[in-house]
Amino acid sequence: MTSEVDASARRTRNVPAGDIAMSCRVRLARNLADERFPDWATECDRKRVFAKVRAALEAEKTGVTLEPVTSFDAQHLEMLREAHLISKDLLERAAGGGIAIAYLEKSPVCIMVNEEDHLRIQGFSDGLDMQTAWQRADKLDTLLERNLNYAWSPRLGYLTACPSNVGTGLRACAMVHLLGLRLLGEIEAVVRGLERMRLLVRGIGGEGSEAAGQIYQISNMDTLGVSEESTVQRVARISGEVVRQEYNARVRLIQESPLVLMDCLARSLSVLQNARLLSTVEALEFLSAMRLGASLGLFTRLKVLDVDKLILLMQPGHMQKGMKTSLMSEERDEVRAGFLSRKLANVKLKC
Amino acid sequence: MKCEMCHKAEAETVVHKTIAGEIRELFVCQECARMESRRDAPHPPPPHSGGADGVSPVPLMEMILDAAFEIVGKSISLKEPACPVCGILREEYRKRSRLGCPACYEAFAKELESAIFDLHRARQHTGKTPEKAKSAWQRQQLLNALDDAVKGQRYEEAITLRDQLGKLDGGESAKGGQEP
């Protein structure tokens, strides 16, 4: 075991930041002047807003097509939500809502219409490349503004349905995997520290959710009195600092508590290979450990990207894909357990 | 961590309370925060540190808005104000914590001013300006400056400003000609 742990310690020095910082997203909230905000709008109001945004996208020849939420089936919507392209809020406000997803340079840009605000323009990128995510969203925003009258004031900036977004309307969010800090019992202190720096910390389910699988979203709180550029730089910089702390935690885990680490990995692999029923939350906790082990090179035939794929595919909407009938919860748990067992059948812990 | 007032529920927000003549920051649960906001006028927040590592956590938006609306509502009028554009009442907005339309920011400006400052620790937007709104705003700024220069008999300055206005209007006319 010692030689494998030593090898892992050496490999940890070269752990790519992407193993810890999974992805990032920048969202811009925009509203049309002279239109009620979605929560107070009638169905007619929402349809009119939808039509205006659709026309603006077509006028600019963006190649982005806006489709009504009601044109997607429930399972497809669930898959989009599981991939973090749309929010739960949009699904709950389905009437009059719209979704437009485009791929620019192999990464998605997504627009939600009639969610909490008339428009939510989202740019995505890998790791902590928040600048690219912002530029993607900003480019689309500038194009749309040529054909839409945004609600804006010189003093308060972009006017939003909720005053917590007024100003830039920008939310920059980094998704990070912090299992090392969790295993060392240091995660609470890190989260409190981030909150004292006026950053929001949430689980991957978004606002109000717990951090299943120790995957956290770190985002800015302030949108007024700050520029878009400084916000994006700040969130990226502080998230980078958190990544460094997680990286150091992993090194310490290997050096100071190798047995704790190996036990965690061994249990996770064993359950995933042998369980007959697995809920989404359970599976995510074990896959989180597998992700850490893959990053440290402690599993054969398993890379971090493989685990990320499994994390997506084992979600309820993705599990349902291809099934002729709708699965009940326990049936899904059985299918999930079987799926993960097959996918991980040939994976072994190196020591 | 547990609420520092009731020691029962989980702490979710922060209140500022004067204890022995000193303003202290307490981590409290939502219920205790509501009781505090009803019992006392809200204390002014600590001075904004201005830096990335500012130590000023923000209370929940709903609590701030409740406090702001309650205090301003009592002091300014007994008549329920409404937005003249969308018609929502202050009470309706407080229930959902969502404004009715962009004009609500003007209609409820008094109540929202302190709430927005409590949320963001800022009063002025310093970010992106939409191009259309930028031209209109620049034009207004130039008109105000021109008016000021004329009143102050600074005629050379006024001529410069007039020329700038002319360029701005000329540029907009050119753009207008190109639009479908």
Contacts between the chains, C-beta under 8 A, distances in Angstrom:
chain1	res1	chain2	res2	distance
A	31	B	102	6.3
A	33	B	102	5.8
A	34	B	101	8.0
A	34	B	102	7.6
A	35	B	101	7.0
A	36	B	86	5.2
A	36	B	100	5.9
A	36	B	101	4.7
A	37	B	98	6.3
A	37	B	99	6.0
A	37	B	100	6.3
A	37	B	101	6.0
A	37	B	102	7.8
A	39	B	96	6.2
A	39	B	98	4.6
A	40	B	86	6.2
A	40	B	88	6.1
A	40	B	98	7.1
A	40	B	99	7.9
A	40	B	100	4.2
A	40	B	101	7.0
A	116	B	98	7.3
A	138	B	128	7.6
A	142	B	131	7.6
A	145	B	130	4.7
A	145	B	131	6.4
A	145	B	132	6.8
A	146	B	131	7.3
A	146	B	132	7.9
A	149	B	132	7.0
A	150	B	130	4.9
A	150	B	132	7.8
A	150	B	133	6.9
A	151	B	102	3.6
A	152	B	129	7.4
A	152	B	130	5.5
A	152	B	133	4.7
A	153	B	105	6.8
A	153	B	125	7.6
A	154	B	125	7.1
A	154	B	129	7.9
A	154	B	133	7.9
A	154	B	137	5.2
A	155	B	123	7.4
A	155	B	124	6.1
A	155	B	125	6.4
A	156	B	105	6.2
A	156	B	116	7.3
A	156	B	125	5.8
A	157	B	125	3.1
A	157	B	127	5.9
A	157	B	128	7.9
A	158	B	125	7.9
A	158	B	128	8.0
A	158	B	130	8.0
A	159	B	102	4.4
A	159	B	105	5.7
A	161	B	98	4.9
A	161	B	99	5.9
A	162	B	61	7.0
A	162	B	97	6.6
A	162	B	98	5.8
A	162	B	99	7.5
A	163	B	61	7.0
A	163	B	65	7.5
A	163	B	99	7.3
A	163	B	112	6.2
A	163	B	115	6.2
A	163	B	116	5.3
A	163	B	119	6.2
A	164	B	61	5.0
A	164	B	119	5.6
A	166	B	105	7.7
A	166	B	116	6.5
A	166	B	120	7.7
A	167	B	120	6.7
A	167	B	122	7.6
A	167	B	125	5.0
A	167	B	127	6.3
A	168	B	125	7.5
A	168	B	127	4.0
A	168	B	128	6.7
A	170	B	127	7.4
A	195	B	57	5.8
A	196	B	55	5.4
A	196	B	57	5.9
A	197	B	52	6.7
A	197	B	53	5.7
A	197	B	54	7.1
A	198	B	54	6.2
A	198	B	56	7.0
A	198	B	57	7.1
A	198	B	58	6.7
A	221	B	58	6.1
A	222	B	120	5.2
A	222	B	121	7.0
A	222	B	122	7.1
A	223	B	120	6.6
A	224	B	116	6.7
A	224	B	119	7.8
A	224	B	120	3.9
A	224	B	122	4.6
A	224	B	123	7.5
A	224	B	124	7.6
A	224	B	125	6.1
A	225	B	120	5.9
A	225	B	121	7.0
A	225	B	122	2.4
A	225	B	123	7.1
A	225	B	124	6.2
A	225	B	125	7.4
A	225	B	126	5.9
A	226	B	122	7.3
A	226	B	126	6.6
A	226	B	127	6.9
A	227	B	126	5.6
A	227	B	127	4.8
A	227	B	128	7.8
A	228	B	127	5.1
A	228	B	128	5.7
A	234	B	52	5.9
A	237	B	52	7.8
A	238	B	52	7.3
